[in-house]
């Protein structure tokens, strides 16, 4: 690998500095560094962050390669500034054995655009009845540390308790999709004024909050780690805040779309806005932003959920739930958190790289931008403004809620262990 000198970038949004990459490692950080034989990237006005880490990505392979593959998903991740993603287990077959998680892990190694850390299922077939091979998945080449039935809730309290007890042995974490199934039967959108006016089945906030309350209590009882996926309500924020005040080992994530979009958009009946958990109210959005700012919510996770057009280009009731998010996540966070003054760029680095890497126990990512550290880096131009055009996405799917919307910021370069995966805004 040749040397690369990033000149004049604002490291974590601070004063301009030069960053010298030599091979897979950051060799030096300072001002006026000698370029020597290095390739120079002029980065004045740009912000340099540690490579972003996503705790919640649906890569769909194996089984739904019509939506996404590990290759196309990691290309989308790199385009969005990510150097590592955690791949959810709701594939076909389900990632509930060592064999399947190793398959996903090896596909990630072959793709080369970012590191792929598989997440193992908590229960066999995501059916919520019998624990999956948690230990075998952990001991496999994939080294699974995070387990989730995401897409479904582990609603049986005994199964959830057993899972928390099991993963405690190797410092694993159970990531819960908090959705009480009996309270959401037939639900189509957030339960509230808009659902009542539209006559669509309501998805009450308490369906999420009741599971979170139960699970933080279980985690405290067992002395284990629980992580709350895609937290979406103000009430959920208060429960997590209370649990953390007790010193319990609870972490939580929020998606970019829950930081920006509200259930008012459902009035269009456009299925692109159909997602699980559903878009909530403006009051929920503001509570989520404040909680991310104060650290109650630990990190941003995309819940990148690609679907082929036929699964979204249909009537609302029949449409699949989910949105693609890898390529727009940083821009949405810039708009909702940085430009509102709730977070600075160092805070963005913490919530989108350092904390998710720590929660996932992912080595080599979420590290400081300093000499001797792995050169997993993202360079972003915050002054850029542009309309979202899904035709240019690297993802195989196009189900974005932001089509035609102007968003700030653009990833210009992404480096995975010193190798450029994105150069001048284009995949290398």
C-alpha positions in Angstrom: 0.0 0.0 0.0 1.2 3.5 -0.8 1.2 6.3 1.7 -1.6 8.8 1.8 -1.5 12.3 3.3 -4.9 13.9 4.2 -4.0 17.6 4.3 -5.9 20.2 6.3 -8.9 18.2 7.5 -10.7 19.1 10.7 -10.2 16.0 12.8 -13.5 15.4 14.6 -14.4 18.9 13.6 -11.5 20.5 15.4 -8.6 22.6 14.1 -7.2 21.6 10.6 -4.5 18.9 10.8 -2.6 16.6 8.5 -3.1 12.8 8.8 -0.5 10.5 7.3 -1.6 7.0 6.5 1.1 4.4 5.9 -0.2 1.0 5.0 -3.0 -0.1 7.3 -2.1 2.4 10.0 -2.2 6.1 10.9 1.5 7.0 11.0 1.3 10.6 12.1 -1.2 13.4 12.9 0.0 17.0 13.0 0.4 20.2 11.1 2.8 20.8 8.2 3.6 17.1 7.7 6.0 16.3 4.9 4.1 14.6 2.1 7.2 12.8 0.8 6.1 10.1 -1.7 2.5 10.0 -0.3 -0.6 10.6 -2.4 -2.0 13.9 -1.2 -5.7 14.5 -0.5 -6.5 18.2 -0.1 -9.2 18.2 2.6 -9.5 21.9 3.6 -13.0 22.5 5.1 -13.7 18.8 5.4 -14.2 16.8 8.6 -12.3 13.6 9.3 -14.0 11.0 11.5 -13.2 7.5 12.5 -14.9 5.0 10.1 -18.6 4.8 10.9 -19.9 1.6 12.5 -23.5 0.3 12.1 -24.9 -2.0 14.7 -28.0 -2.8 12.7 -27.8 -3.6 9.0 -29.9 -6.0 6.9 -27.7 -7.5 4.2 -30.4 -10.0 3.2 -27.9 -12.7 2.0 -28.4 -15.6 2.1 -31.9 -16.0 0.7 -33.1 -12.5 -0.4 -30.4 -11.5 -2.8 -33.1 -9.7 -4.9 -33.1 -7.1 -2.1 -29.4 -6.9 -1.3 -26.2 -8.9 -1.1 -23.3 -8.7 1.2 -21.4 -7.1 -1.7 -24.0 -4.5 -2.6 -24.7 -3.8 1.0 -21.1 -3.2 1.9 -20.7 -1.0 -1.1 -23.6 1.0 0.2 -22.0 1.1 3.6 -18.7 2.3 2.3 -20.5 5.0 0.2 -22.1 6.2 3.5 -18.8 6.3 5.3 -19.1 3.0 7.2 -16.1 0.7 7.7 -18.0 -1.9 9.7 -21.5 -3.2 9.8 -23.3 -5.7 12.0 -25.4 -8.0 9.8 -28.8 -9.0 11.2 -29.9 -12.6 11.5 -33.3 -12.6 9.7 -31.9 -14.2 6.5 -33.1 -17.3 4.7 -32.0 -19.6 6.2 -31.9 -17.7 9.5 -28.4 -17.1 11.0 -29.0 -19.3 14.0 -26.1 -21.7 13.5 -22.4 -21.5 13.3 -22.5 -22.5 9.6 -24.7 -19.6 8.5 -22.9 -16.9 10.5 -19.6 -18.1 9.1 -21.0 -17.9 5.6 -22.0 -14.3 6.1 -18.7 -13.5 7.7 -16.7 -15.1 4.8 -18.9 -13.2 2.3 -17.9 -10.0 4.1 -14.3 -10.9 3.9 -14.6 -11.4 0.2 -16.6 -8.2 -0.5 -13.7 -6.0 0.8 -15.8 -2.8 1.1 -16.2 -2.9 4.9 -16.0 -5.4 7.7 -19.1 -7.5 8.3 -19.8 -8.8 11.8 -22.7 -11.2 11.8 -25.4 -11.0 14.5 -26.7 -14.4 15.5 -30.4 -15.2 16.2 -31.5 -15.6 19.8 -33.9 -18.4 19.0 -34.1 -21.1 16.4 -35.7 -19.8 13.2 -36.6 -16.6 15.0 -39.6 -18.5 16.4 -39.1 -17.5 20.0 -39.4 -21.0 21.3 -36.0 -22.5 21.7 -32.6 -20.9 22.2 -30.3 -21.0 19.1 -26.7 -22.2 19.2 -25.4 -19.1 20.9 -22.2 -20.6 22.2 -21.4 -22.3 18.9 -21.9 -19.1 17.0 -19.7 -17.3 19.5 -17.0 -19.9 19.2 -17.2 -19.9 15.4 -14.8 -18.1 13.0 -17.4 -15.3 13.0 -16.9 -14.7 16.7 -20.5 -13.6 17.3 -21.0 -11.4 20.3 -24.4 -9.8 19.5 -27.6 -11.8 19.3 -31.0 -10.6 18.1 -34.3 -11.9 16.6 -34.7 -8.5 15.0 -37.8 -8.3 12.9 -39.5 -10.2 15.7 -39.5 -9.7 19.5 -38.2 -12.2 22.0 -41.6 -11.9 23.8 -41.3 -14.9 26.1 -39.8 -13.6 29.3 -38.3 -17.0 30.2 -36.5 -17.3 26.9 -35.2 -13.8 27.2 -33.9 -14.5 30.7 -32.1 -17.6 29.5 -30.5 -15.8 26.6 -29.3 -13.0 28.9 -27.8 -15.7 31.2 -26.2 -17.5 28.4 -24.4 -14.6 26.7 -23.1 -13.3 30.1 -20.6 -16.2 30.0 -18.7 -14.5 27.1 -19.7 -10.9 27.6 -22.2 -11.0 24.8 -25.2 -8.8 24.4 -28.9 -9.5 23.5 -30.3 -6.9 21.1 -34.0 -6.7 21.6 -36.6 -5.7 18.9 -39.1 -4.3 21.5 -42.5 -5.1 20.2 -45.2 -6.8 22.3 -46.9 -8.9 19.5 -50.4 -9.0 21.0 -50.5 -5.2 21.2 -49.5 -4.8 17.5 -51.7 -7.3 15.7 -52.8 -5.7 12.5 -50.9 -2.5 13.3 -50.0 -0.4 10.3 -48.7 2.8 11.8 -48.2 4.7 15.0 -51.3 4.8 17.2 -52.5 8.4 17.6 -54.4 11.2 15.9 -53.2 10.4 12.4 -54.0 6.7 12.6 -57.5 7.5 13.9 -58.1 10.0 11.0 -56.7 7.6 8.4 -58.5 4.5 9.8 -55.2 2.5 9.9 -54.5 0.0 12.6 -52.6 1.7 15.4 -49.2 0.6 16.8 -49.2 1.9 20.4 -46.1 3.3 22.1 -46.7 1.0 25.0 -46.1 -2.1 22.8 -42.4 -1.0 22.7 -42.2 0.5 26.2 -43.6 -2.5 28.0 -41.0 -4.9 26.5 -38.1 -2.4 27.2 -39.3 -2.1 30.9 -39.4 -5.9 31.2 -36.0 -6.4 29.6 -34.1 -3.8 31.6 -35.4 -5.5 34.7 -34.4 -8.9 33.5 -30.9 -7.6 32.5 -30.5 -6.2 36.0 -31.7 -9.4 37.6 -29.3 -11.5 35.6 -26.4 -9.0 35.6 -26.1 -9.2 31.8 -26.1 -6.8 28.9 -29.2 -5.8 26.9 -29.3 -3.5 23.9 -32.5 -1.9 22.7 -32.9 -1.8 18.9 -34.4 1.2 17.1 -35.9 2.9 20.1 -38.7 5.2 18.9 -40.8 6.8 21.7 -40.4 9.4 24.4 -41.6 6.9 26.9 -38.9 4.4 25.9 -36.3 7.1 26.4 -37.5 7.6 30.0 -37.3 3.9 30.8 -33.8 3.6 29.4 -32.8 6.8 31.3 -34.2 5.3 34.5 -32.4 2.0 33.9 -29.1 3.7 33.4 -29.5 5.8 36.5 -29.6 2.4 38.4 -26.2 1.5 36.8 -27.7 -1.3 34.8 -26.0 -2.6 31.7 -28.4 -1.2 29.2 -27.7 0.5 25.8 -29.9 1.8 23.1 -29.9 2.9 19.5 -32.0 5.3 17.4 -32.3 5.3 13.6 -31.8 8.3 11.4 -35.4 8.2 10.2 -36.8 8.3 13.7 -34.7 11.5 14.3 -36.2 13.3 11.3 -39.5 11.9 10.0 -43.0 11.8 11.7 -46.2 9.9 11.3 -47.7 12.9 9.5 -46.0 11.6 6.3 -48.2 8.5 6.4 -51.1 10.8 5.2 -49.6 10.4 1.7 -50.2 6.6 1.9 -46.8 6.2 0.3 -45.5 2.8 1.5 -41.9 4.2 1.5 -42.8 5.5 5.0 -44.0 2.2 6.3 -41.4 0.9 8.8 -41.0 -1.1 12.0 -41.2 0.5 14.5 -43.4 3.0 12.9 -42.7 6.7 12.4 -43.8 8.5 15.6 -44.9 12.0 16.5 -43.0 15.3 16.5 -42.8 15.1 20.3 -41.2 11.6 20.1 -38.7 12.9 17.5 -37.6 15.8 19.7 -37.3 13.5 22.7 -35.1 11.1 20.7 -32.8 13.9 19.6 -32.4 15.2 23.1 -31.7 11.6 24.4 -29.1 11.0 21.7 -27.5 14.3 22.6 -27.3 13.6 26.4 -26.2 10.0 25.9 -29.3 8.3 27.1 -29.4 6.8 23.6 -25.9 5.5 23.0 -25.7 5.4 19.2 -27.2 5.8 15.8 -28.0 2.6 13.9 -29.4 2.6 10.4 -31.7 -0.4 10.4 -30.9 -0.5 6.7 -33.8 -2.6 5.4 -33.7 -3.0 1.6 -36.7 -4.3 -0.3 -37.3 -4.9 -4.1 -39.6 -2.4 -5.7 -42.5 -4.9 -5.9 -42.6 -5.1 -2.1 -43.0 -1.4 -1.8 -44.7 -0.3 -5.0 -48.1 -1.5 -3.8 -51.0 -0.6 -1.5 -50.0 0.4 2.0 -51.4 -2.7 3.8 -49.6 -5.1 1.6 -46.2 -3.3 1.6 -43.1 -4.5 3.4 -41.8 -2.5 6.4 -38.4 -0.9 6.1 -36.2 1.7 4.6 -32.6 1.8 3.2 -30.4 4.0 5.2 -26.7 3.4 4.9 -26.0 6.0 2.3 -28.0 8.8 3.9 -27.4 8.2 7.7 -24.6 10.7 8.2 -26.4 13.4 6.3 -29.6 13.0 8.4 -27.5 13.1 11.6 -25.8 16.2 10.4 -29.1 17.9 9.7 -30.9 16.8 12.9 -28.1 16.8 15.4 -25.1 19.0 14.2 -27.0 21.8 12.4 -29.4 22.0 15.4 -26.5 22.4 17.8 -27.3 19.2 19.7 -24.0 17.5 18.8 -20.7 18.6 17.5 -18.6 16.4 15.1 -16.8 14.8 18.0 -20.2 13.8 19.3 -21.1 12.3 15.9 -17.9 10.3 16.0 -18.8 9.0 19.4 -22.4 8.1 18.5 -21.7 6.7 15.0 -18.4 5.0 15.5 -16.9 4.7 19.0 -20.0 3.7 21.0 -21.4 1.2 18.4 -18.0 -0.4 18.1 -17.8 -0.7 21.9 -21.3 -2.2 22.2 -20.5 -4.7 19.5 -17.1 -5.4 21.0 -15.7 -4.7 17.6 -11.9 -4.4 17.7 -10.0 -2.1 15.4 -13.0 0.2 14.8 -14.3 3.3 16.7 -10.7 4.1 17.5 -9.2 7.6 18.0 -7.7 9.4 15.0 -4.2 9.2 16.2 -0.8 7.7 15.4 -0.6 3.9 15.7 -4.3 3.4 15.2 -5.9 1.4 12.3 -6.6 3.7 9.4 -10.4 3.2 9.3 -11.5 6.7 8.4 -14.2 8.8 6.8 -13.8 12.2 5.2 -17.0 14.3 4.9 -17.7 17.6 3.2 -20.3 19.2 5.5 -20.8 22.2 3.2 -22.3 20.1 0.5 -26.0 20.3 -0.2 -27.8 18.0 -2.6 -31.1 16.2 -3.4 -31.2 12.5 -2.7 -31.4 10.5 -5.9 -31.8 6.8 -5.2 -30.8 6.0 -8.8 -27.2 6.7 -7.7 -27.3 4.4 -4.7 -24.9 1.5 -4.4 -27.6 -0.5 -2.6 -29.5 -3.0 -4.7 -32.8 -1.5 -3.4 -34.2 2.0 -3.7 -36.8 2.3 -0.9 -35.6 5.5 0.6 -37.9 8.0 2.3 -35.6 10.9 1.3 -36.0 10.8 -2.5 -36.0 14.4 -3.8 -35.3 15.8 -0.3 -32.2 18.1 0.1 -29.8 16.8 2.7 -26.5 18.2 3.9 -23.0 16.7 3.8 -21.3 14.2 1.5 -18.8 11.4 2.2 -15.9 12.1 -0.1 -13.5 9.4 1.1 -13.7 6.2 3.1 -10.6 4.2 4.1 -10.7 0.6 5.4 -7.4 -0.1 7.0 -5.7 2.4 4.8 -7.3 1.3 1.5 -9.6 3.7 -0.1 -13.1 2.3 -0.7 -14.5 5.6 -1.7 -12.6 8.4 -3.5 -14.0 11.8 -4.4 -17.5 10.5 -3.6 -17.3 7.5 -5.8 -16.7 3.8 -4.9 -13.1 2.8 -5.6 
